[in-house]
Amino acid sequence: MASGDRLILTKSAPLRLTTLLLFYFTQGFPFGLFVYAVPAWMAANGESTPAVAAVVGASTLPWTLKLINGFIIDRYTFLPMGRRRAWIIGAQGLIVLLFLVGAALSPQHGDVFLLSAFGFAANMAVTYQDVGIDSLAVDIMPESERAKASGIMFGAQTLGIAAATSLGGILLEAYGFAVCMTIGAIVPAAVMIYGMTIRERDGERRLPWSSGESHPRNLQIQQTAWVPLLRNGLRAVGAPLSLALLPVLLLNSVPMGAHEAFHPGLATTTGGWSLSDYTGMISTAQLAVGLLGLAVGGWAVDAIGAQRSVIIVLAIQIAMAASMALAQDYWTDDRLLTAYFFGGEFIATFISITLIPIAMRMCSPAVAATQFTTYMAVSNFGRPLGASLAAATAGAGNPLAMYWAIVGVYTVLLVWLLFIRFPGEDRAFHDVADLLPQGEGLAPVRD
């Protein structure tokens, strides 16, 4: 193989996994900066809670719009560079540009509108990069790599968030917004350059002006009109087994939203912790769980099996929530709170790692971005539902009801997964196998 052919994703498993790691790591930079570091900088300089909440809300809003991104990415692309890479590089470049523009304008901690605008725009760019890299993984990852990929995705993103939060806080405090954004742009810029050097498939262009052509496989499955894309996307999501997956995705994140809404008050009011004690402990937990997910998450899911892993994680959360409800008299004990908070971060990360391979297997390649982002959008809706649950129970003076509700939600999911079996192999591979000359099984429909 010529040296120029070594950076082709379909030909190298290490290259595929490295690509996921790098792009997911940089996803954590806009999120960590504008959801954690910048709000903390604002609060430390006396800005009000509504002002801080405005920046956080604007920065997280794009993540609820990923379904729209999926339709756009599936419909419009530049096939000579592959089905996804033009979107990934473009979104990564936009992140870098927004960071540099932010450094040039250098808003102060009281410039709520400008900070909100940068938080929204940077995270909107990240969501396009996220949808692009997710659908690329669905497109080119063989079944044997799906579990490893899932562990890398969530581990690398968590590490990126932790790195951006820690570094951003130090830079904002010592040097201000301009220096923070300038240095924050370095890693996304380096990964963007890396993305320009690789190719999805043999014979494609690395850049728009390079030599190369569209791969025949991509030409065969590319959707060129909205109506077929919408129809095929709805058909894929509306398949019976896909519909059975949707409640699992929706309800799995309900406890996460409930924890995020209730635990800060539990720690500071009942436990007597300071705000820095709580945020420092959560950051440490995220870092530890991110490293664990990156190192062994994918391997463990691969060895145990995705669906079996989901059931095990659900059982752990059921036991944790029930124990927390029964131990109300000990909620002032730092050891109990620390153990439960660490456990909550573990569950939040590993249930996502276990569900991703199942969702990937359900995706049809022609509408992979649309279908996969539909699954992820449904999963994201569980967080506000969990926050509402916390408000209706703990917020009304009955925190025990919240933990017992979590037990009930996860028990329903566990029983559901015991009776419904999701695919244990790659459905997408079989969907296109009979269309390609090198396909398996029956003679190809087109040769």
N, C-alpha and C positions, 0 to 999 in steps of 0.2 A: 504494500500500500504506500503510495506516495505521501510525503510529509504533508502536503496540502490537503490530503483526505482524512487526516486524523481528527479534525475538529468537526465531525459530522455526528449529530446526536443519535441518529438511528444505528450507527455503527459502534457506539462506545457506551457501555453501561456506566463506567466512572464519570464520563463527560456528562451524561444525563443527570446523574445524582449531584454532581458538582454544580451544574447549572441551576437546579432547584435550590440547592443550599445558598448560593450567592444571591439569587434574586429574592428569595424569601427573607434572607437576612436584611436586605436593603428595604424590604417592605416595612420593617420595624422602625425605620428612621423617621419618616413623617408621622407615624402613629405615636411613637414614643415621645417625640418632641412636642407635638401639638395636643396630645391627650394627657400627658403627664408632666413633662418638663416646663413647658410654657405656662400652663395653669399654675403650677407650683411657684414659678417666678412671679406671676401676677399676684398670687395670694401673699407671698412673702413681702411684696411691696405695697400691701394694703388695699388691693383691689377687692371689690365686693364679691360675694358669692354669685349673684346674678351675672356679673361680668365674666367671672371665671367659667360659669356654666355655659355662657354664650359661645365661648371659644371651644369648649369641649363638645357641645352639641353640634356646632358647625363642622368640627373635625370628624365626628363619627357619622354624620348624616350620609356621606357618600357610600358607606358600607351597606346601607339599606337599599341602594339603587343598583346593585350589581346585576340584577336580572336584565335591566336595560342594556348594560354593557355586553352581556352575553349575546343578545340578539344582534347588536351592531357588529361585534367581532366575527360572529359566524357569517354575517351577510357581506361585509366589506373587508377585503384583504388584498394584499399584493402577492399573488401566488408565486411569482418568480423568486421571492425571498422565503417561501414557505407559507403555511397557513396562519402562523401566529407570531413569527419573529418580528415582523415590521411593527405590529402593535406593541410588543414587549419593549423593543428598543425605543420607539417613539414615546411611550409612557415614561420610561426610565429617563429619557432626555428631558421630558417636561418636569419631572421631579427636580432634576439638577437646575434647570432654568428658574423654577419658582424659588428654590433656595437662594440662588444668586440675586434674583430680583428682591427677595426679602432682605438680603444683606444690604443691597443698595438703598432701599427705602428705610430700613432700620426702624421699624415702629417701636414705640416705647411700651412699657407694661400697661399703660392706660389706653392705648389705641385699640379698643376692643373690636371695632369694625374691621380694621386692617388685619389684625391678628386672626380674626375669625375667617376673613376672606382667604388668607394664606393657608390656614388650617384646612378649610374646605377644599381649595384647589389642589393642594399637595396630596391630600388623601383621595380626592377624585382620581388624580393621576395614578396613585397606587392601586386603586380598585381596577383600573384598566390593565395595569401590569399584572395584577393578581389573577384576573380572569384569563388573560393571555397565557400566563405560565401554567395555570391550572388546566386549561384546555390543551395546551401543548403536552402536558404530562399524560392526559387521557389519550392523546393522539399517538404518542410515540413510546409510552412505557409498556413493556411486556408485563404479563401478569406476575411474573416472578419478582418484579421490582416494585409493585404497587405498595406493599406494606412498608418497605424501606423508604419509599418516597414519602409516604404519609408521615412517618416519624421525622424525616428531614424537614418537611414543610413546616410543621408546627414547632419543632425544636429550633430551627433557624430563625423563624419569625419571632419567637419568644426571646431569643438571644439578641436579636436586632432591637427589639423594643427595650430590653434591659440596658443594652449598650447606649442607645440614644437617650434614654431617660437619665442614666447616670452621667454620661459625658455632657449632655445638654444642660443639666442642672449646674454642673461645675462651670461650664463656659458662660452661661447666662449670668450667674452670680458674679463671676470674676471679670468678664469682658463685655457682656451685653449681647444683644440680639444679632448684630451684624457679624461678629466673629463666630458666634454659634452657628449661624446659617452657612457661612463660608466654609467652615471646617466640616459641618454636616453634609455638605455637597460632595465631599471628596470620595467617600465610599460609593454612593450611587453613581458618580461619574465613572469610577473605575470599573464597576460592574456593567455599565452601559457599553464601555469600550470592549469588555469581554464579550458581550452579546453580539457585537459587530464582527467578531472573529470566527464565530461558529456558524454552522448551517444545520437546518433540520434534516434534510435529505440530500443525497448525492446529486450533483448537477445543478443545484440551485445557486442563486446569487447570494453573496454575503452582504452586499450593499446595492441600492437601486441602480447605480451606474456600473456595477461589476458585470462580468459575463456570467451567463447561466440561464436556465429556463425552468418553467413550472414542472414539477414532478407529475407524471401521469396519474398517480394515485390521487393526488390532490385535485386534479382537474375532474376526475370522475365523481368525487363526492361533494365538491363545492356547490353550495346553494347560491343561485344568482338572482333570486327574486324573493320578495318579502313573504308572499302568500305561501309558497311551498315551505319556506323556513318556519313560519309560524305554525303551519299545519303539521309539519314533521316534528317540530319541537313539542307541540301540545300532544301529539300522538305518543311521542316517547315518554313524556312525563305522565301521561294519562294511562299508560299500560297498567294492568292490574297489580303486578308486582311493584311497579314504581309507586303507585298510589299507596301500597302497603308500607313503603319506606318513608313516605312523607310525615306521618305522625311520629315516627321515631326521630326524624331530624328536627321536627318542631319542638317536641317535648324534651329532648335531651339537654337543651340549653336553658330550660326554665330554672333549674336550681342555680345555675351560674348567675342569672339576673337577680334572683332572690338574695343570694349571698352578697353580690356587689352592692345591693341597696341596703341591706341590714347590717352587715358585718362591721363597717366603719363605726356605726353607732354602738354596736355591741362592744367593740374593743375600747372605745374612748369613754363611753358612759358607764357601762357595767364593769368592764375589765379595768378601767382606770388607766388605760394607755394614753400616751401623748399621740398627736397626729403623726409625728415623725417616727415614733415606735411602730405604728401600724403600717405606714407606707414603706418603711425600711424592711419590715418583716415580709410584706407582700412581694416587694422587689426581689428579696433573697429567695423566696419560695418560687417565684417565676423563673429566676435564673437556674435554680437547682432542677426544677422540673423540665425546663427547656433543655438543659444538658442531658438529663436522663432520657427525654424523648428522642433527642438527636442520637444518643449513643445506643440505646437498646429498644426504643419504642417500636420501630419498624421490625426489628429482628424478633421481638416478643410476639407481635401480632402475626408475623409470618409463621412462627413456630406453633402458636396456639390455634390460629385460624381467626379471621376477622370477626365473624359472628359470635363465636365462642368468647372472644376477648371482650366484645361489647357486653355480653351477659355477665362476665366476671366483674367488669368495672361497675356495672349497674348494681350488682349485689354488694360490692364494697360501699358504694354511696348509700344504699338503703341502710346498711348496718351503721354507717357513720351518722346519718341523720337521726336514726332512731336512738342511738346512744347519746347524741347531743340533746335531744328532747328529754330523755330520762335523767340527764345530768344537770338540769337547770340550777340546782343548788351549788354547783361547782363552776358556774360561768365566770366567777371572779378569779379563777385559777389560771395563771398565765400559761401553764403547761397544757391545759385542756384547750384553751383558745388557739395557742400556737399549733398544736397537733391538728385541730380541725381546719384551721386556715390553710396549713400546708396540704392537708388531705383534699381540701376543696380545689386547690390549684392543680393537684395531681389528677383528680377526676376530670376537671375541665379540659385539661390537655389530652389525657389519654382516651377519653371517650371520643374526642374529635379524631385522634389518630386511628382509632379502631373503626370509625364509621366511614372515613374517606375511601379506603379500598372498596367497600361495598358500593358506595355512590359511584366510584369510577367504573366499576364493572357494569353498572346499569346504563352507562352512557353510550349512545350511538355516535359514531365518529363524525357524521355529517352535521350534527347539531350538538357537538360535545360542549361548546362554550355555553350555549343556551341551556342545555339540560343540566349540566353540572352547576352552573350559577343559580339555576332555579332551586336545586337542592340546597345550596349554601344560603340562598336568600331565605328559604323556609326555615333553615336552622337558625339564622340570625333573628328571626321574629320571636324565638323563644325567650330571648333575653329581656325585652320589654315586658313580656308576659310574666316573667319571674319577678321583675321589679314591681309590677302591679300586685302580684301575689304577696310580696313582702309588705307593701303598703296596706293591703286589705287585712293582713293578719298581724304581723309585728307592729305595723304602724297604728293599728287599733288597740294595741296593748296585749296582744295574744301571740307572742313569738313562738310558743310551742306549736300552735296551729300551723305555722309556716314549715317547721321541720317535719311535722307529720304529713303535711301536704306533699313535701318533697318525697317522703317515703312512699306515699300513694302514687305519685306520678311515675317514679322509677319502678315501682312494683308492676304497674300496668305495662310499662315498656318491657320489662323482663318477661312477663307472661306472653306478651305479643311476640317477642323474639323466640320464645320456646316453641311456638306453634307455626310460625312462618319462616320458611327457609329462603334466604336470598342466594343469588348465584355464588358459587365457589370458584368460578373462573371468569375470564374476560369475555363478556357478552359482545363488546365492540369488535373484537377480533373475528368472531363468528359472523357478525352482521355483514362484514365486507369480504369474507373468505371466498364466497362464490362469485364475486365480481371481478376478481383479479386472476391473471394467468397463473400466478404462483400460489393460488389459494388451495385450501385443504378440501378434502371431501369430493363432492360432485363436480362435474365439469363446469367451467365458468360460464356465466351468462353472456359475458362479452370477453373476447380475446383480442 
